[in-house]
Amino acid sequence: MTPRRASLLAIAAATACGGPGPRRAVEPERIPSIVPWPAAVDRGSGSFALTAATVVGAAEPELQPLVAYAAEALGLHVQAMGAPQIALSLDGGAGDDPEGYRLTVAPERIEIAAPAPAGVFYGLQTLRQLVEHAEPLRRVPALTVRDAPRFRYRGLHLDVGRHMFPVEFIKRYIDLMALYKINTFHWHLTEDQGWRIEIERYPRLTEVGSCRRETIVGQSFEPYVGDGTPYCGYYTREEVREVVAHAATRYVTVIPEIEMPGHSLAALAAYPELACTEGPFEVGTRWGVFEDIYCPSERTFAFLEGVLSEVMALFPGSYIHIGGDEAPKMRWEGSEVAQAVIAREGLADEHELQSWFIRRIEQFLALHGRRLIGWDEILEGGLPPKATVMSWRGMEGGIEAARQGHDVIMTPGSHLYFDHYQGDAEAEPPAIGGYSPIEKVYAFEPVPAELTADEAEHVIGAQANVWTEYMKTPDHVEYMVFPRFLALSEVVWSPQSARDWESFVARLPQQLVLLDRLGVNYRRPVP
């Protein structure tokens, strides 16, 4: 599945595909292959030549880790004395966005200035791409880049409940995110088919909930056929800390997702007393939605607060994702416990019961200085006061939440589900369904036209989701993510006015060469 260079270069001539932004003639050899495209690029004269003697340095102590990072990533020496040829600095004059930067490449010197270390880091990612594309001569074209992100939330998700992946791959995933200026990793850690995070006070979550007896074979659920092979695994607390610490060095925040009240069958298999029926329960072996969900009992809330306390100790970011999607209400309809809560709290129905459930969890998180994110189903029955909504069932949920004054992350299945096919299903690996080629991803606009300017301020970004029912290996995940991910990076970083499909297509071949060098398994795009 590794692309051939000749076929990739043909992409640059493929201008008939169309896409967002103005159509204009492009000259691939004159366009620096930077993805995502910066806010402003001014070409200069000449180039900077990297040599074995080139050194990088910074005066500020807080930038020394980035000096070391730059030296390793670019093959440079760290400054010992004198003025460095590549200088990193903190400069308030470089803008007021902490992720913004100014990169200046002149024949004799390169400077990256930013108001905060995060901006310096993103300037280094731009320089890294320019250096990589300067091979084999390592002559970086003279230019000035002034840049800052359009959205503060730029996310990529990975489901490890259906299939999990080694820690080293998770760290590599984060590295690739950072290269393209994505700043949030949404780690989907619990599912019906497996509980993947160690919780000390509830050991059966991993002793029982992390192991399913087998996995459904193929894409047809009827008749059911299992593979007969147990599938087990979870991340230890130390492994989680390792991932979170690594992400911090790449200016990536890790958001954990602990599903509730639905998608909880693995937890119920471990602790059946948390359900509304007696069970027995088994960790899910097929995909889809299961009727058994957490019962809204005091025992359940004590359990969830215990789990979340340990999760918050591992993840320092402000957001905790609680799912909230695809929670059937059948068990609550027949539950004395659930019906008693509805009567006691004066709730209209089971949808309002779910809202009450989520509000209670939000209050617990708020007491610990955290914010709740949920899928757009948490709108049903009324949103918790400060909840952030991920709109996946189209844009409508995000529009409604923004109009109510809630922050929104757009992640519609129509455009940003990377478990969807990228081409003809007959020629592609098995997928969940749908069709989202790279040009469709690039065409996505996160801010709906229906919103007023004030309402639009609540759209804080967008995210692509990677559900792994049919992805068993890291190679398969990479194939489904790349190169669509490059289109996503430009959607969430670049100014809307700067997005241009033909320009992106012209820059794409050199980016694929970089992915080749990094050993990324990606799908070959076609004109």
C-alpha positions in Angstrom: 0.0 0.0 0.0 3.0 2.3 -0.1 2.5 4.8 -2.9 4.8 5.2 -5.9 6.4 8.5 -6.5 5.3 8.9 -10.1 1.7 8.4 -9.3 1.9 10.8 -6.4 3.4 13.6 -8.5 0.5 13.2 -10.9 -1.8 14.5 -8.1 -0.3 18.0 -8.6 -1.7 18.2 -12.1 -5.2 17.0 -11.0 -7.0 20.3 -10.8 -10.3 18.9 -12.1 -11.4 17.6 -8.7 -12.6 21.0 -7.5 -12.9 22.0 -3.8 -13.3 25.0 -1.5 -11.7 28.3 -2.1 -10.8 30.2 -5.3 -9.5 28.3 -8.3 -6.2 29.6 -9.5 -3.2 28.4 -11.5 -0.6 26.9 -9.3 3.1 26.3 -9.8 4.1 23.4 -7.5 7.8 24.1 -7.7 7.2 27.7 -6.4 5.0 26.8 -3.5 6.7 25.8 -0.2 5.2 22.5 0.8 3.9 23.5 4.2 0.8 21.8 5.7 -1.2 23.3 7.2 -0.8 26.4 5.1 0.2 29.4 7.3 -1.7 32.7 7.7 0.9 34.6 5.7 4.0 33.6 3.7 6.3 36.1 2.0 9.0 34.7 -0.2 12.5 36.1 0.0 15.7 35.8 -2.1 18.2 33.0 -1.8 18.2 30.2 0.7 19.7 29.0 4.0 22.1 26.1 3.7 22.1 23.6 6.6 25.5 22.0 7.2 27.2 19.8 9.7 28.2 22.9 11.5 24.8 24.5 11.9 23.8 25.1 15.5 20.5 26.0 17.2 20.1 27.9 20.4 17.9 30.1 22.6 18.6 32.5 25.4 15.5 31.7 27.5 15.8 28.7 29.9 12.2 27.6 29.2 13.1 27.1 25.5 16.1 24.7 26.2 13.9 21.6 25.8 12.9 22.9 22.4 16.5 23.5 21.4 17.2 19.9 22.2 14.1 18.8 20.3 15.2 20.9 17.2 18.7 19.5 17.3 17.3 16.0 17.3 14.6 16.5 14.7 16.7 18.5 12.3 20.1 16.9 12.8 21.7 20.1 14.3 24.2 20.9 17.0 23.2 22.7 20.2 24.7 26.1 20.7 27.8 26.0 22.9 29.1 29.5 22.4 28.6 32.4 20.1 25.4 33.3 18.1 23.4 30.3 16.7 22.5 30.1 13.1 19.0 28.9 14.1 17.7 31.1 16.9 14.6 30.4 19.0 13.2 33.2 21.1 10.2 34.4 23.1 8.9 37.7 21.7 5.7 39.4 22.5 5.9 41.2 19.2 5.3 38.0 17.4 1.6 38.2 18.1 -0.7 37.5 21.0 -1.8 34.0 20.3 0.3 31.6 22.4 0.3 29.1 19.6 1.3 31.7 17.0 4.8 32.3 15.7 7.0 34.2 13.2 9.6 32.2 11.2 12.2 34.1 9.3 14.6 32.3 6.9 17.4 34.4 5.5 20.5 33.2 3.7 22.6 33.7 6.9 20.2 33.0 9.7 16.9 31.4 10.7 14.8 32.9 13.5 11.7 31.5 15.2 10.0 33.9 17.6 6.7 33.4 19.5 4.9 34.8 22.5 5.0 31.3 24.2 6.9 28.0 23.9 3.9 26.4 22.1 4.3 28.9 19.3 8.1 28.2 19.0 7.2 24.5 18.8 4.8 25.0 15.9 7.4 27.3 14.2 9.8 24.3 14.4 7.2 22.1 12.8 7.0 24.4 9.8 10.8 24.6 9.6 11.0 20.8 9.9 8.8 20.4 6.8 10.9 23.0 4.9 14.1 21.2 5.8 12.7 17.8 4.9 11.5 19.1 1.5 15.0 20.6 1.0 16.6 17.2 0.8 19.2 16.2 -0.4 20.8 19.7 -0.7 19.3 20.9 2.7 18.8 24.5 1.3 15.8 26.1 2.9 14.2 28.8 0.7 14.3 32.3 2.2 10.9 33.4 3.4 9.0 34.9 6.3 6.0 33.1 7.8 3.6 34.8 10.2 1.2 32.2 11.5 -1.4 31.4 14.2 -4.2 28.8 14.3 -7.8 29.6 13.3 -9.2 27.3 16.1 -7.9 26.6 19.5 -9.2 23.0 19.6 -7.7 20.8 16.9 -8.3 17.2 17.6 -7.8 13.6 16.5 -9.4 10.6 18.2 -8.5 7.0 18.6 -10.7 4.2 19.9 -8.8 1.5 21.8 -11.9 -0.2 23.2 -12.6 -2.4 20.1 -8.9 -2.9 19.2 -6.0 -1.5 21.3 -2.5 -0.5 20.2 0.9 -0.5 21.8 2.1 2.5 23.8 4.9 3.2 21.3 2.3 3.5 18.5 0.2 5.9 20.6 3.3 8.1 21.1 4.0 7.9 17.4 0.4 8.9 16.6 0.9 11.9 18.9 4.2 12.8 17.1 2.4 12.8 13.8 -0.4 14.9 15.1 2.1 17.5 16.4 4.0 17.6 13.1 0.7 18.9 11.5 -0.1 21.2 14.5 -3.0 19.1 16.0 -3.1 19.9 19.7 -5.6 17.4 21.2 -5.6 13.6 21.4 -9.0 12.2 22.3 -8.2 8.7 23.8 -11.4 6.6 23.8 -10.5 4.2 26.7 -13.7 2.3 27.6 -16.3 0.4 25.5 -18.7 -2.5 25.5 -15.9 -4.6 24.0 -13.2 -3.7 26.4 -12.1 -1.6 29.4 -8.6 -0.4 28.6 -7.4 1.7 31.6 -6.2 0.4 35.0 -8.2 1.6 38.0 -6.6 0.6 41.2 -9.7 0.6 43.4 -11.7 -1.5 40.9 -9.3 -4.2 39.8 -12.0 -6.3 38.1 -12.4 -3.6 35.4 -9.1 -4.9 33.9 -9.2 -8.5 35.3 -12.6 -9.1 33.7 -13.6 -6.1 31.6 -10.4 -5.9 29.5 -10.9 -9.3 28.0 -13.6 -10.5 25.6 -13.8 -14.2 24.8 -13.7 -13.7 21.0 -14.4 -11.2 18.3 -17.1 -11.2 15.6 -15.7 -12.2 12.2 -16.6 -10.1 9.1 -19.0 -7.3 8.5 -22.2 -9.4 8.6 -23.8 -9.8 12.0 -26.3 -12.5 10.9 -25.5 -15.2 11.3 -23.0 -14.4 14.1 -19.6 -16.0 13.6 -16.8 -15.5 16.2 -13.1 -16.1 15.8 -12.8 -18.2 18.9 -9.8 -16.2 20.1 -9.8 -14.2 23.4 -8.9 -10.5 23.0 -7.4 -8.9 26.0 -5.4 -5.9 27.1 -5.3 -2.6 28.9 -2.9 0.3 29.7 -1.3 0.4 33.1 -1.3 3.6 35.1 2.4 4.0 34.4 1.8 3.5 30.6 -0.9 6.2 30.8 1.5 8.6 32.5 4.1 7.8 29.9 1.7 8.8 27.1 0.5 11.9 28.8 4.1 13.0 29.6 5.2 12.4 26.0 2.2 14.3 24.7 3.1 17.3 26.9 6.5 17.6 25.2 4.6 17.8 21.8 2.1 20.4 23.2 -0.7 17.9 22.8 -3.4 17.6 25.5 -4.8 14.1 26.1 -8.5 13.9 26.7 -9.6 10.6 28.2 -13.1 9.2 27.4 -14.9 7.1 30.0 -18.2 6.1 28.5 -21.5 6.5 30.5 -24.3 5.7 30.8 -24.2 3.5 27.7 -21.3 1.6 26.0 -20.6 0.2 29.5 -21.0 -3.5 29.0 -17.4 -4.3 29.9 -17.8 -2.5 33.2 -21.1 -4.3 33.9 -19.4 -7.7 33.2 -16.9 -6.8 35.9 -19.4 -5.2 38.4 -22.9 -6.5 37.5 -24.4 -4.7 40.6 -24.1 -1.4 38.6 -26.8 -2.5 36.2 -30.6 -2.3 36.4 -31.0 -6.0 35.9 -29.2 -9.0 37.5 -27.4 -10.1 34.3 -25.2 -12.0 33.9 -23.2 -9.8 31.6 -20.4 -10.6 29.1 -17.9 -8.2 27.5 -19.2 -7.5 24.0 -18.0 -9.7 21.2 -19.9 -8.0 18.4 -20.1 -4.4 17.4 -23.1 -2.1 17.8 -25.2 -0.8 20.7 -26.2 -2.9 23.7 -29.3 -2.4 25.8 -27.6 -2.8 29.2 -26.3 0.5 30.6 -25.4 1.9 34.0 -28.3 2.1 36.4 -28.7 5.6 38.0 -28.2 4.3 41.5 -26.1 5.7 44.3 -23.8 2.7 44.0 -23.2 3.6 40.3 -22.4 7.2 41.1 -20.0 6.1 43.9 -18.3 3.8 41.4 -18.1 6.5 38.6 -16.8 9.1 41.0 -14.1 6.6 42.1 -13.1 5.9 38.5 -13.1 9.5 37.5 -11.0 10.5 40.6 -8.2 8.2 39.4 -8.6 9.3 35.8 -8.3 13.0 36.8 -5.1 12.1 38.7 -3.6 10.7 35.5 -4.8 13.3 33.0 -4.0 17.0 34.0 -6.0 18.6 31.1 -9.2 20.5 31.9 -11.5 18.3 29.8 -12.9 14.8 30.7 -15.1 13.2 28.0 -18.0 11.1 29.4 -19.4 9.8 26.1 -23.2 10.1 26.6 -24.0 8.6 23.2 -26.1 5.7 22.1 -27.6 4.9 25.5 -30.9 2.9 25.1 -33.5 3.6 27.7 -35.2 0.2 27.8 -33.6 -0.9 31.0 -34.4 2.3 32.8 -38.0 2.1 31.6 -38.3 -1.2 33.5 -36.2 -0.3 36.5 -37.7 0.5 39.9 -34.5 2.4 40.8 -34.6 4.5 37.6 -38.3 5.2 37.9 -37.9 6.3 41.5 -35.2 8.8 40.5 -37.6 10.2 37.8 -40.4 10.6 40.3 -38.1 12.0 43.1 -36.4 14.6 40.8 -39.6 15.5 38.9 -38.2 14.4 35.6 -40.5 14.1 32.5 -39.0 10.9 31.1 -35.9 8.7 30.6 -34.3 11.4 28.4 -34.4 13.9 31.2 -33.1 11.1 33.5 -30.0 10.9 31.3 -29.6 14.7 31.4 -29.9 14.5 35.2 -27.3 11.7 35.2 -24.9 13.8 33.1 -25.5 16.9 35.2 -24.6 15.0 38.3 -21.3 13.9 36.8 -20.6 17.4 35.6 -21.0 18.8 39.1 -18.5 16.2 40.4 -16.0 17.1 37.7 -16.5 20.9 38.3 -15.7 20.4 42.0 -12.3 19.2 40.9 -11.8 22.0 38.4 -12.6 19.9 35.3 -14.9 20.4 32.4 -17.3 17.8 30.8 -17.4 17.0 27.1 -20.0 14.7 25.7 -21.3 13.6 22.3 -24.4 15.5 21.0 -26.9 13.1 22.6 -26.3 14.9 25.9 -28.5 17.7 24.4 -31.5 15.4 24.8 -33.4 16.2 28.0 -31.4 19.4 28.5 -27.6 20.2 28.5 -25.6 20.5 31.7 -24.8 24.1 32.4 -21.1 24.2 31.3 -20.9 21.1 29.1 -19.0 21.2 25.8 -20.7 19.3 22.9 -19.0 17.1 20.3 -21.5 17.2 17.4 -21.2 13.9 15.5 -24.7 13.2 14.1 -24.3 16.0 11.6 -24.0 19.7 12.5 -27.4 20.2 14.0 -26.4 19.3 17.6 -23.5 21.7 17.4 -25.8 24.5 16.1 -28.3 24.0 18.9 -25.6 23.9 21.5 -23.9 27.0 20.2 -27.2 28.8 20.2 -27.6 27.8 23.9 -24.2 29.4 24.6 -22.2 26.1 24.9 -18.8 25.5 23.4 -18.9 23.1 20.4 -16.4 20.8 18.7 -17.6 19.8 15.2 -16.9 16.2 14.3 -19.7 15.1 11.9 -19.7 11.5 10.6 -20.4 12.8 7.2 -16.9 14.3 6.8 -14.7 13.5 9.8 -15.1 9.8 10.5 -11.9 8.2 9.4 -13.3 4.7 9.8 -15.3 5.5 6.6 -14.1 4.3 3.2 -11.8 6.5 1.2 -12.6 4.9 -2.2 -14.4 2.0 -3.8 -15.4 -0.4 -1.1 -14.5 -3.3 -3.3 -10.9 -2.1 -3.5 -10.5 -1.0 0.1 -9.9 -2.8 3.4 -13.1 -3.5 5.4 -14.6 -0.4 7.0 -17.7 0.5 8.9 -19.3 2.1 5.9 -19.7 5.7 4.6 -17.5 7.5 2.1 -15.2 10.3 3.1 -12.4 10.8 0.5 -9.7 13.4 1.2 -11.3 16.1 -1.0 -14.5 15.8 1.1 -12.5 16.2 4.3 -10.8 19.3 2.9 -14.2 20.8 1.9 -15.5 20.6 5.5 -16.2 24.0 7.1 -16.6 23.8 10.9 -18.6 27.0 11.4 -22.2 26.7 10.1 -23.5 29.6 8.1 -26.7 29.5 10.2 -24.9 30.9 13.3 -24.6 34.5 14.1 -21.1 35.9 14.7 -21.6 35.6 18.5 -22.9 32.1 18.3 -20.0 31.1 15.9 -17.5 32.1 18.7 -18.7 28.9 20.5 -17.4 26.7 17.7 -13.9 26.1 19.2 -12.7 23.6 16.6 -13.1 20.3 15.0 -11.9 16.7 15.3 -11.6 13.6 13.2 -12.6 10.3 14.8 -11.0 6.9 14.3 -13.3 4.0 15.4 -11.5 0.7 15.2 -14.0 -2.1 14.8 -12.2 -3.1 11.6 -8.7 -1.8 12.4 -6.6 -4.4 14.2 -3.1 -3.1 13.6 -1.2 0.2 13.7 -0.6 -0.1 10.0 -4.3 -0.2 9.3 -5.0 2.8 11.5 -2.3 4.8 9.7 -3.8 3.8 6.3 -7.2 5.1 7.4 -5.9 8.3 8.9 -3.3 9.4 6.3 -3.4 11.4 4.1 -6.9 12.6 5.1 -5.4 13.9 8.3 -3.4 16.4 6.4 -6.6 17.9 5.0 -8.0 18.0 8.5 -5.0 19.9 9.7 -5.6 22.7 7.2 -9.3 22.8 8.0 -8.6 23.6 11.7 -5.4 25.6 11.5 -5.4 27.7 8.3 -7.4 30.9 7.8 -10.6 30.1 5.9 -9.6 32.6 3.2 -6.3 30.8 2.7 -7.7 27.3 2.1 -7.5 26.3 -1.6 -7.9 22.8 -2.9 -5.6 23.2 -5.9 -2.8 24.7 -3.7 -3.2 21.8 -1.2 -3.0 19.2 -4.1 0.1 20.9 -5.3 1.7 20.7 -1.9 0.6 17.1 -1.1 3.2 15.1 -3.1 6.1 16.4 -1.0 4.2 15.8 2.2 3.7 12.2 1.1 7.5 12.0 0.5 7.9 13.1 4.1 5.4 10.4 5.3 7.5 7.9 3.3 10.6 9.0 5.2 8.8 8.6 8.5 7.6 5.1 7.5 3.9 6.0 7.7 1.5 3.6 6.0 -0.9 5.7 4.0 -3.5 5.4 1.3 -2.3 6.5 -2.1 -4.6 9.4 -3.2 -5.7 9.4 -6.8 -6.5 12.4 -9.1 
